[in-house]
Amino acid sequence: MAHRTHGPEIARLRLERGFTLQRLADEAAISRSHLGKIELGERGASAPALKRLAIVLGVPVSQIAEMPLDRGRRARANAA
């Protein structure tokens, strides 16, 4: 089953910052296996996991996961 994935952006940021898969997984308190599956789009990530990943990567959560509120704001901004 395909999941909506934020994996490519997480992988890009991880590599850009010089993190190994294991280091990012350890610092974000998720398993290396789960992180690998997130990056490959085989699994989704929970909101708490996305928040921890964003903190470790030093980016806002919205950079790796468009939240429903953000979509609503963009839709209203585009309609104006």
TORPA-4810 file (N, C-alpha, C, O; in nm, 3 decimals):
<nodes>
NODE_1_0.084_-0.118_0.000_0.000_0.000_0.000_0.088_0.124_0.000_0.179_0.136_0.082_M
NODE_2_0.062_0.216_-0.091_0.142_0.338_-0.100_0.092_0.438_0.004_-0.028_0.456_0.023_A
NODE_3_0.185_0.502_0.070_0.153_0.604_0.170_0.187_0.740_0.113_0.280_0.754_0.033_H
NODE_4_0.111_0.840_0.153_0.152_0.976_0.120_0.284_0.994_0.193_0.293_0.974_0.314_R
NODE_5_0.385_1.032_0.119_0.516_1.030_0.180_0.582_1.168_0.186_0.567_1.251_0.096_T
NODE_6_0.651_1.187_0.290_0.734_1.304_0.310_0.879_1.260_0.302_0.972_1.337_0.326_H
NODE_7_0.896_1.134_0.267_1.028_1.072_0.266_1.134_1.140_0.183_1.245_1.160_0.232_G
NODE_8_1.104_1.178_0.058_1.209_1.241_-0.022_1.263_1.370_0.042_1.384_1.396_0.037_P
NODE_9_1.176_1.448_0.101_1.221_1.572_0.166_1.302_1.539_0.292_1.403_1.604_0.319_E
NODE_10_1.258_1.441_0.368_1.333_1.401_0.488_1.470_1.349_0.447_1.571_1.385_0.509_I
NODE_11_1.475_1.265_0.345_1.603_1.211_0.298_1.695_1.322_0.248_1.814_1.323_0.278_A
NODE_12_1.639_1.416_0.172_1.719_1.527_0.120_1.780_1.609_0.235_1.899_1.640_0.233_R
NODE_13_1.697_1.643_0.332_1.746_1.720_0.447_1.848_1.641_0.527_1.948_1.697_0.572_L
NODE_14_1.824_1.514_0.545_1.918_1.429_0.621_2.055_1.430_0.555_2.157_1.451_0.620_R
NODE_15_2.056_1.407_0.424_2.183_1.401_0.352_2.251_1.539_0.347_2.373_1.549_0.361_L
NODE_16_2.171_1.643_0.328_2.223_1.780_0.325_2.294_1.815_0.456_2.391_1.891_0.456_E
NODE_17_2.244_1.761_0.566_2.301_1.792_0.697_2.406_1.691_0.742_2.461_1.702_0.852_R
NODE_18_2.433_1.592_0.658_2.538_1.495_0.689_2.500_1.389_0.791_2.587_1.328_0.852_G
NODE_19_2.370_1.367_0.810_2.324_1.264_0.903_2.323_1.128_0.835_2.287_1.117_0.718_F
NODE_20_2.362_1.026_0.908_2.336_0.891_0.861_2.192_0.857_0.898_2.130_0.925_0.981_T
NODE_21_2.140_0.754_0.837_2.005_0.709_0.870_1.998_0.674_1.020_1.901_0.710_1.088_L
NODE_22_2.099_0.605_1.068_2.101_0.564_1.209_2.106_0.684_1.303_2.035_0.687_1.403_Q
NODE_23_2.189_0.783_1.271_2.200_0.900_1.360_2.069_0.977_1.367_2.025_1.015_1.476_R
NODE_24_2.005_1.001_1.252_1.878_1.073_1.253_1.773_0.993_1.328_1.697_1.049_1.407_L
NODE_25_1.769_0.864_1.304_1.672_0.780_1.374_1.694_0.785_1.525_1.599_0.800_1.602_A
NODE_26_1.819_0.774_1.568_1.850_0.780_1.711_1.809_0.913_1.772_1.746_0.916_1.878_D
NODE_27_1.843_1.022_1.705_1.815_1.154_1.761_1.666_1.187_1.758_1.618_1.266_1.840_E
NODE_28_1.592_1.126_1.664_1.447_1.151_1.656_1.367_1.044_1.731_1.244_1.047_1.731_A
NODE_29_1.437_0.952_1.795_1.375_0.846_1.875_1.277_0.760_1.795_1.167_0.729_1.841_A
NODE_30_1.319_0.721_1.674_1.245_0.622_1.596_1.345_0.517_1.547_1.466_0.543_1.546_I
NODE_31_1.296_0.402_1.508_1.390_0.299_1.465_1.447_0.331_1.328_1.382_0.397_1.246_S
NODE_32_1.568_0.283_1.304_1.633_0.304_1.174_1.549_0.240_1.065_1.536_0.297_0.956_R
NODE_33_1.494_0.124_1.092_1.411_0.053_0.995_1.288_0.136_0.958_1.253_0.149_0.841_S
NODE_34_1.222_0.190_1.059_1.102_0.272_1.033_1.138_0.397_0.954_1.067_0.433_0.860_H
NODE_35_1.247_0.464_0.990_1.288_0.583_0.916_1.320_0.549_0.771_1.282_0.622_0.680_L
NODE_36_1.388_0.438_0.750_1.418_0.396_0.613_1.291_0.374_0.532_1.285_0.412_0.415_G
NODE_37_1.191_0.314_0.594_1.064_0.291_0.525_0.988_0.421_0.500_0.920_0.435_0.398_K
NODE_38_1.000_0.516_0.591_0.939_0.649_0.570_1.005_0.715_0.449_0.936_0.766_0.360_I
NODE_39_1.138_0.713_0.445_1.210_0.776_0.334_1.176_0.711_0.200_1.172_0.779_0.097_E
NODE_40_1.152_0.581_0.201_1.118_0.510_0.077_0.970_0.518_0.042_0.930_0.474_-0.066_L
NODE_41_0.890_0.574_0.131_0.747_0.584_0.105_0.670_0.457_0.133_0.555_0.443_0.092_G
NODE_42_0.733_0.364_0.201_0.667_0.238_0.235_0.582_0.249_0.360_0.493_0.167_0.383_E
NODE_43_0.608_0.350_0.440_0.533_0.375_0.563_0.512_0.524_0.580_0.591_0.606_0.533_R
NODE_44_0.404_0.555_0.647_0.381_0.694_0.683_0.448_0.724_0.816_0.496_0.634_0.884_G
NODE_45_0.451_0.849_0.852_0.507_0.891_0.980_0.397_0.958_1.061_0.316_1.034_1.008_A
NODE_46_0.395_0.929_1.189_0.298_0.992_1.277_0.333_1.140_1.293_0.446_1.182_1.267_S
NODE_47_0.236_1.218_1.336_0.260_1.360_1.361_0.372_1.380_1.464_0.458_1.465_1.444_A
NODE_48_0.372_1.305_1.575_0.482_1.323_1.671_0.619_1.289_1.610_0.718_1.356_1.639_P
NODE_49_0.625_1.185_1.527_0.753_1.148_1.464_0.797_1.257_1.368_0.916_1.291_1.364_A
NODE_50_0.704_1.313_1.290_0.739_1.422_1.199_0.791_1.543_1.277_0.885_1.610_1.233_L
NODE_51_0.729_1.570_1.390_0.774_1.684_1.472_0.916_1.660_1.523_1.000_1.750_1.518_K
NODE_52_0.943_1.540_1.573_1.078_1.509_1.622_1.181_1.517_1.509_1.291_1.570_1.528_R
NODE_53_1.146_1.465_1.391_1.237_1.472_1.277_1.265_1.617_1.240_1.380_1.654_1.215_L
NODE_54_1.162_1.699_1.236_1.180_1.840_1.202_1.271_1.910_1.303_1.358_1.989_1.264_A
NODE_55_1.252_1.882_1.430_1.336_1.943_1.534_1.482_1.905_1.513_1.570_1.991_1.515_I
NODE_56_1.507_1.775_1.494_1.644_1.729_1.477_1.706_1.787_1.349_1.823_1.823_1.347_V
NODE_57_1.626_1.797_1.243_1.676_1.850_1.116_1.683_2.002_1.115_1.740_2.062_1.023_L
NODE_58_1.625_2.065_1.216_1.632_2.211_1.227_1.544_2.285_1.128_1.580_2.393_1.080_G
NODE_59_1.429_2.227_1.098_1.335_2.291_1.004_1.196_2.293_1.066_1.168_2.216_1.158_V
NODE_60_1.109_2.382_1.016_0.971_2.377_1.064_0.903_2.250_1.013_0.935_2.201_0.905_P
NODE_61_0.811_2.199_1.090_0.737_2.079_1.049_0.675_2.099_0.912_0.669_2.005_0.832_V
NODE_62_0.629_2.218_0.884_0.564_2.245_0.756_0.656_2.222_0.637_0.608_2.203_0.525_S
NODE_63_0.785_2.222_0.658_0.878_2.196_0.548_0.877_2.050_0.507_0.901_2.017_0.390_Q
NODE_64_0.850_1.961_0.601_0.848_1.819_0.565_0.707_1.761_0.560_0.687_1.653_0.506_I
NODE_65_0.612_1.832_0.615_0.475_1.782_0.617_0.377_1.896_0.609_0.362_1.972_0.705_A
NODE_66_0.311_1.908_0.496_0.209_2.012_0.485_0.092_1.973_0.572_0.028_1.870_0.549_E
NODE_67_0.066_2.053_0.670_-0.041_2.023_0.764_-0.174_2.072_0.708_-0.176_2.166_0.629_M
NODE_68_-0.286_2.012_0.747_-0.416_2.054_0.695_-0.443_2.202_0.713_-0.500_2.264_0.623_P
NODE_69_-0.405_2.261_0.824_-0.427_2.403_0.846_-0.350_2.485_0.743_-0.401_2.586_0.693_L
NODE_70_-0.229_2.443_0.711_-0.150_2.514_0.611_-0.218_2.510_0.475_-0.221_2.610_0.404_D
NODE_71_-0.274_2.395_0.438_-0.344_2.384_0.310_-0.461_2.479_0.307_-0.487_2.543_0.205_R
NODE_72_-0.534_2.490_0.417_-0.648_2.580_0.423_-0.604_2.724_0.407_-0.669_2.802_0.337_G
NODE_73_-0.496_2.760_0.472_-0.445_2.897_0.460_-0.403_2.926_0.317_-0.430_3.034_0.265_R
NODE_74_-0.335_2.830_0.253_-0.293_2.850_0.115_-0.413_2.862_0.022_-0.413_2.945_-0.069_R
NODE_75_-0.513_2.779_0.045_-0.632_2.784_-0.040_-0.699_2.920_-0.028_-0.740_2.978_-0.129_A
NODE_76_-0.710_2.972_0.095_-0.772_3.104_0.114_-0.685_3.213_0.052_-0.737_3.307_-0.008_R
NODE_77_-0.554_3.202_0.065_-0.464_3.303_0.009_-0.472_3.301_-0.143_-0.470_3.407_-0.206_A
NODE_78_-0.481_3.183_-0.202_-0.489_3.173_-0.347_-0.624_3.222_-0.399_-0.633_3.268_-0.513_N
NODE_79_-0.727_3.212_-0.319_-0.861_3.255_-0.360_-0.875_3.407_-0.355_-0.960_3.465_-0.423_A
NODE_80_-0.791_3.469_-0.276_-0.802_3.617_-0.259_-0.750_3.693_-0.378_-0.753_3.816_-0.379_A
</nodes>
